[in-house]
């Protein structure tokens, strides 16, 4: 399940829990398209707890919509990932190494407020 979190206008902030379904991915892509239409540089905040799967039926549509983003990667600025599962934190660090021009930071759940402040460009708490 994906839930949108209130954040700065140039930030896509989501909380992901349990299983991610196709309509969740569509909603994220819709929000991403909307924010990218209004801002040259966007930032992403992801808070993830207890992820236990993704609905495979929704993946082809999501991948088709996500592919054009590879040409827009320079428009991503700060990406903060707060995760309670080590595999997500490790995966984010790997992604950060593959995309060194995007500023990634990984946080544990107790650092959630610090992570959101950082991705919004606010002073450290």
C-alpha positions as CSV (number, residue, x, y, z in Angstrom):
1,X,0.0,0.0,0.0
2,X,1.2,3.5,-0.8
3,X,0.1,6.6,1.0
4,X,1.1,10.1,0.0
5,X,2.7,12.3,2.7
6,X,2.3,16.1,2.9
7,X,5.6,17.7,1.8
8,X,7.1,20.6,-0.1
9,X,5.7,21.1,-3.6
10,X,8.9,19.9,-5.3
11,X,9.0,16.7,-3.2
12,X,7.2,13.4,-3.9
13,X,6.8,11.9,-0.4
14,X,5.3,8.4,0.1
15,X,4.9,5.8,2.8
16,X,5.0,2.3,1.6
17,X,3.7,-0.6,3.6
18,X,2.9,-4.3,3.1
19,X,2.2,-5.2,-0.5
20,X,2.5,-2.7,-3.4
21,X,-0.4,-3.0,-5.9
22,X,-0.7,-1.8,-9.5
23,X,-3.0,1.1,-8.7
24,X,-0.4,2.3,-6.1
25,X,2.2,2.4,-8.8
26,X,-0.1,4.3,-11.1
27,X,-0.8,6.9,-8.4
28,X,2.9,7.4,-7.8
29,X,3.6,7.9,-11.6
30,X,0.7,10.3,-11.8
31,X,2.1,12.3,-8.9
32,X,5.6,12.2,-10.4
33,X,4.3,13.5,-13.8
34,X,2.5,16.3,-12.0
35,X,5.5,17.4,-9.9
36,X,7.9,17.2,-12.9
37,X,5.6,19.4,-14.9
38,X,5.9,22.2,-12.3
39,X,9.6,21.9,-11.3
40,X,12.9,21.5,-13.0
41,X,14.4,19.6,-10.0
42,X,12.4,17.2,-7.9
43,X,13.2,15.4,-4.7
44,X,11.9,12.1,-3.4
45,X,11.1,10.8,0.2
46,X,10.2,7.2,0.7
47,X,9.3,5.8,4.0
48,X,9.0,2.0,3.9
49,X,7.8,-0.5,6.5
50,X,7.3,-4.2,6.3
51,X,7.4,-4.5,2.5
52,X,6.4,-8.0,1.7
53,X,5.8,-7.9,-2.1
54,X,4.6,-6.3,-5.2
55,X,1.7,-7.2,-7.4
56,X,3.3,-8.6,-10.6
57,X,0.3,-7.8,-12.7
58,X,0.9,-4.1,-12.3
59,X,4.6,-4.2,-13.3
60,X,4.4,-4.1,-17.1
61,X,2.3,-0.9,-17.1
62,X,4.6,0.7,-14.4
63,X,7.7,-0.2,-16.3
64,X,6.3,1.2,-19.6
65,X,5.6,4.5,-17.8
66,X,8.9,4.6,-15.9
67,X,11.2,3.9,-18.8
68,X,11.1,7.5,-20.1
69,X,12.4,8.7,-16.7
70,X,15.9,7.3,-17.5
71,X,16.2,10.3,-19.8
72,X,15.2,12.7,-17.0
73,X,17.4,11.4,-14.2
74,X,19.3,14.7,-14.0
75,X,16.1,16.3,-12.8
76,X,16.2,14.3,-9.6
77,X,18.0,16.0,-6.6
78,X,17.8,14.6,-3.1
79,X,16.4,11.1,-2.4
80,X,15.8,10.0,1.2
81,X,14.8,6.5,2.0
82,X,13.7,5.5,5.5
83,X,13.3,1.8,5.8
84,X,12.9,-0.7,8.6
85,X,14.3,-3.6,6.5
86,X,18.0,-3.9,5.9
87,X,17.6,-5.2,2.3
88,X,15.9,-1.9,1.3
89,X,18.6,0.2,2.9
90,X,21.3,-1.9,1.1
91,X,19.4,-1.7,-2.2
92,X,19.2,2.1,-1.9
93,X,22.9,2.3,-1.3
94,X,23.5,0.2,-4.4
95,X,21.2,2.4,-6.5
96,X,23.0,5.5,-5.1
97,X,26.4,4.1,-6.4
98,X,24.9,3.4,-9.8
99,X,23.4,7.0,-10.0
100,X,26.1,9.1,-8.3
101,X,24.7,12.4,-9.7
102,X,21.6,12.0,-7.5
103,X,22.1,12.7,-3.8
104,X,20.9,9.7,-1.8
105,X,20.7,9.3,1.9
106,X,19.5,6.2,3.8
107,X,17.8,6.5,7.2
108,X,16.5,4.2,9.9
109,X,12.9,4.7,11.2
110,X,14.0,6.7,14.2
111,X,15.5,9.3,11.8
112,X,12.3,9.8,9.8
113,X,11.9,13.5,10.6
114,X,15.5,14.2,9.9
115,X,15.2,12.5,6.5
116,X,12.1,14.5,5.5
117,X,13.7,17.8,6.5
118,X,16.9,16.9,4.5
119,X,15.0,16.0,1.4
120,X,13.0,19.2,1.6
121,X,16.2,21.2,2.0
122,X,15.5,22.4,5.5
123,X,18.1,22.8,8.2
124,X,19.0,19.7,10.2
125,X,16.8,19.1,13.2
